[in-house]
Amino acid sequence: MLVIGIDPGSASGAVAWLHADGRAGVSDLPLIAGALDPHALHALLLDTPEPATAVFVEHVSAMPRQGVASTFKFGRAVGVALGPATMDHDRRRGATSHASEVDKDDRHQKPRSQ
């Protein structure tokens, strides 16, 4: 079993994974020209030793008094993270991934349509 979590911050985001046997890892999100690189994130999610059982993306929102440009950039990073996270990465391996948004405040899962 492999569970993946994504913190979609555009400059400080990360992806973490946890195996059933307790092995874990974390990596910075791949950036290109200061923005989240969707192709590199997709490749990162595919490059796992076993099929992902679930992929979770932190449920985020804009901060009060955050500028329009930074809010847009942050929203773009969230969208770019959700795309690869909700793709069926493991079809070629005979398994499917499940993606959910996780609200860091209440920890309730909000399933995403696939």
Order of alpha helices (4+ residues) and beta strands (2+ residues): beta-beta-beta-beta-beta-alpha-beta-alpha-beta-beta
